[in-house]
Amino acid sequence: MAYTVLDLFAGAGGLTAGFHLAGFKSLCAIDINKKSLTTYKHNFPETKIIPQDINTVNPVELRQELGIKREELTALIGGPPCQGFSRNIPAGYRYLHDPRNQLFQTFLEFVNEFRPLYVVIENVPEVLKAYDGVIKNEITERLEIIGYKVNSVSLNAAHYGVPQTRSRAFFLASLERILKIPEPTHFGDIRSDFKSSKFNNHLTLLTSSPLLTVRDAIGDLPSLNAGQEYTNESYPYPPQTEYQIMVRCGSKKLVNHVARALSPRQMARACLLKEGQDARDLPPELAPKKHYSGAYGRLSWDRPAKTITKWVFHPGSGRFFHPTQDRTITIREAARLHSYPDSFHFLGTYTEMAAQIGESVPPMLAKAIADLF
């Protein structure tokens, strides 16, 4: 029998993509964002799509419609919205009873109805400590009450073959056993020199590879000017790394490689900055009065990217300038840094596609979770 998965709060399908890489078949995806589900449907055409507020979907009726018995579904996965306790939201706007936090309750109603063999809940790392652990404890206790064995952990995508230092929290639940934390496949210090890490012991060095870098991920892609789109049908250069070979697998052409146009002031900043520099290195006349850490930053070729967010299209929102070209990274470059294969095509406006990537789980990190089953 094939491994099956149902994805709640599915977005564009990052979690599903990782589970597909691990051999799963997606039966159904639910999300209120119809634009994201357009991308999902394009990439997973055989999956049943429900473009609705999850609170309007009856889990009993859905299970019956899908023809699934209780404890027959392999995995129920999803990432309930996290804005209620994300550190990217000002502290004054975070509170325990934010309705967005309570979507966990809805997720658990689906778990109780389907009783899948495994449950994966993904969220921001802060969920494990928010409000003195109240949310973590409630999720864990409610899963345990209905018979699940639960583990929770924060993982960094860079340690699992993603060329990006993105941390996410996971609740891993099973009806059968306590699930172990997936062993890292790539070693290195995500903060500095890649040489020292809590995973950097003798056994890990023998079984792991160095952290993947921006060059590993996008070094084969053609140069563009700001506002330019690559429209040729074929790749202009051969792959240069194993990662590039992997992401090209199954792709016959390069899509979504379009660079967003820059304002004159943004272009002036880009032209002055060198690889690895950011707003702190700008002269007073071009430096922004206030800015995020890493704002107007250029990526470094030989390091992983910093976290790719929904604001990846805006150079003032993070380290999103190309390492050497005077532009922000393209949608395809952002997708590569997020570990999406080139065969995964994004649909929508530039900002919609940026959000689809930035709000999703890197597929290779999701695969590391799926391989536990």
C-alpha positions, 0 to 999 in steps of 0.5 A: 500500500502506498504511503499517503499524506493529507496537507493542511494549511498547504500553501504552495506545497513545500511540505508536500514536495518533500513528502513526494520526494520520500515516496508519498502520494498526496491525497488532499490539500487545504488552504484559504489562499487560492493563489498558493493553491493554484501553484500547488495544483499545477505541481500536484495535479492529481491531489484533491484541492480544497480552497477554503478556510479550514474552519469551514471543512468538516473532517468527518465528511472529508474522511468519508469523501476520501474513502479513508478509514481511521488509522489508514492515512499514513501522515497528516501534515501542516503548518498552522499560521504562526503570526500570533507568536512569531518574533517577526511580529512586534511583541505588542501585537502578540498574545496567547489568544490570538485567533491565529494561534487557535488554528492548532485546535482545528488541526488537532480536530482533523488528527482526532478524526483521521487518526493517521499513523503519523502527525507532523506539525510545523511552525516557527521555533518560538512556538516551543517556548512561547508563553512559557511553553503553554502552546507546546504543552497543550499540543503535546498533551492533546496528542498524548490523550488520543494515543500519540507518542510525541517529540518536538524539536527545532531543526535548521534546514542547512543541516539537511541539505538546504543551502539556507540557514532557516530554523523551523519547529516540528511536532512529530507524533506517532501511534507506534513509537517515539520518533527520533530526530532526523540525523543531520546530513550536512555539518558546519556552524551556521553562524560562521566558519562551517568548521565547528558545530554541535553536530561536528563529531567524528561519526557525523563527519564520516556520514555527512557533507559540508553545508551547501552554499549559495554558489552550490545552489545557483552558480550555474544560472544565467546572469540577469540585469534588474528587471530582466527575465530569462526566456530561453527554453534551455539551460545555457550552462551545464550543472556545476555541483551535485546539488545543481544536478539534483534540482535539475532532475526532471526539468527540461527548461528553466522557468521563474528566472526573472529579476525584479526591477529596482528603484534608482535609490535601490540600484545606487545601493546595490552598485556600491555594495560588495559581496557579503556587505549590507546597509551598514556598509553604505555611505550616510547619504544612501544608508536607510535611517532604520533597517532590519538586520542584513537589510540591503545585504548581498549574499555571499557565494561561499556561505548558505543564504540567510532565511528566505522570507516572503519579502525576498523581492525587497532588498530592504527586508533582508540579505536578498541582493545577488552576490555579484550582480546588481539585482535581487535574487530571482524567484528561481534562485530563491526556490533553489535556495529553498531546495525546490526542484526546477521542475516545481513551477510557481504561478502568480505575481512576483510578490505572490510567488515570493510569498509562496516560497518564503512561507513554505517549508524547504522540501529537503527539510520536509523529506528528512522528516518524511524519511523517518516513517 
